[in-house]
Amino acid sequence: MKEKSNLILKDFTPRMVSKEYVNWMNNYEITKYTEQKYTKHTMASIKKFVAEKKKSKNEFLYGIFYKKNNNYIHYGTIKIGPINLIHKYAYISYVIGNKKNMNLGIATKSIKQILIIAKKKFKLKKILAGCYSNNIPSYKVLVKNNFKKEGRFTKMYKFEKKRIDRLVYSKLI
């Protein structure tokens, strides 16, 4: 991973949706640990989803970008929400779109940044993230960010003809 300070999160807008992003969301290898694998995505459907998040009062979608010179290279997205404003908590979810950008620390650094946003901008006290029990990279990234396993929902998901658990991690911020 290049210089840490060049990795930034930006409010993700419909104008930022590219053909490459649509391809990521339709790529089983990218989405196999998400519920997105069950949907056929189009440019229009993704732009609609992003526009809905832009209008939302409790869900916020950020693009993960690397700034090189004056260009921004899109690595993926990270979402916070829905936010529970009464109890001051939210879930996060994230996807790194290009396989060549996986295992470079991008998700780890993106989570660090979204935790700062969650605390400063939204005044949250707790962040949660769920993942498939066989998604080893995802729970490793959460543990690197000092999330603790808080729950296991036994055989909750169907994954490639087998039943697997859902893990829930959390962190007080």
N, C-alpha and C positions, 0 to 999 in steps of 0.2 A: 504494500500500500504506500502510496506517495505521502507527501507531507500531510500530517493530520489536519492542520488548519485549513487546507484546501477542500476538505470534505464538508459540504454544507447541506442543510435542509432548507428547501424553499417551498412556500405554499404552492401546491400543485394545482394547475389550472387546466381547463379543457384545451387551451392552446398548446400546452406542453405534451399532449398525447401524440405519440408518433406511431408510425407503422411498426417500428421496432418494439415499442411498448405493447401494442396489440399482439404482436407475435409472441412476446414473452408470456402474456396472459393465456395464450392458446397452446403453449408448449408444456406438455405433460411433465417433462423433467424439471421445469421451473415451478409448476403449480401442484405437483403430486401430493404435497403435504398441506394443501389448502383446499377449501371448499370451491375455489375458483375452477378447479379441474372439471367440474360438472357443468360448466357453462361454456357455450360457444360465444366468444367475444368478437365484437366488431368495433370498428372505429367509432361508430355512432353510439353503441352501448357503453363503451368505456368513457366517452366524452360525457354522456348523460350521467354516469356514476360519479365522475369527477365534479360535474356541475352540482349534483345533489350534495356532495360533501362541502363544496364552496358555500352553499346556502345554509347548511346545517348549523345549528347553534351548539351541538354537542359532539360532533364528529369532525375531525380535521385531518386532511390528507396532505402529506409533505412528499415532495420529490427528493430523492437522495442524489446529489450531484457532486462531481469533482470539478473544481474550477482550475482550469489550466489556461494561462494567459487570460484572455477575455472570453474564453469558451467554457461552456458547461457540459460535461459529459454525464449523461443520465445513467445511474446505476440501479435505481429501483425506487420503491416507495415505502413509506412508513406512516401508519395511521394511528391516531390517538382517538379513542372513543368507542362506543358512546361514553361520554363523561357523565358521571353522577355528581351533580353540583351540591346536592344535600350532604352526601357522605364523603365527597371529595376524593373519588377514585375513578379510574378508567382502565380499560384494556388497551394494549397496543398490539398491532400486527404489522408485519413487514415482509417485503419480498425483494431479493436481489435478482435482477432480471437476466443478466448474462452469466452463463456458467463460468466463463473465464474470470469473472470478478468475484466469484465465491471463494471463501477461505482466505480472504485477504484482510480481514478485520473490518470490512465496511459495515456489516450489520452491527458489530460490537460498538463501533464509533457512532453509528446512527442512533443506537439505543441510548448511549451516553448523552447525545444531544437532545433527544426527545424527552429524556428525564429532566433536563434543564428547562425545556419549554413547559413541560407539565407542571413543574414547581413554580416557575416565575410567572408565566403567562396565565395559567389556569388555577394556580394556588392549590394543586392537588396534594394529597397526603400519601396515596397508595397507587401503585401501578401494577396491573396484572397482565399476564400473557399466557395463552394456552397453546399447546402444540401436540401433535401426534407423538405417541411414545416412541415411535421408530425414527423420529426426526432428530437424530443426534446432533447435527450442527445447530439446530435452533435452541435446544436446551443448553448446549455448551455456551452459546452466545449469552443466554440469560444468566447462567451461573457466572460467567466472566464479568457481568455487570452487577454481581452480588444479589441476584434474585434468588429466592429460596423456594423449593418445591413446597407448595401448600396443599395440593390435592391431586388425586388420581381417580379418574372416572373409568372404571373397568369396562373394557370391551365396548366403548362408546362409538367408535368409528369403524366403518368398513374400509379396508385398505387392501387392494389387490386380492380379493376373495378371502381375506382373513379379518377377524375382529381384533382391533387394537385399542389400547387405552388412550385417554386424553389426559395430559398432564397440565396442571395449572401452576404457574410460578408467580411470585409477587415480590414487591420491594416497597418498603416504606421510604418516602422521600421527604 
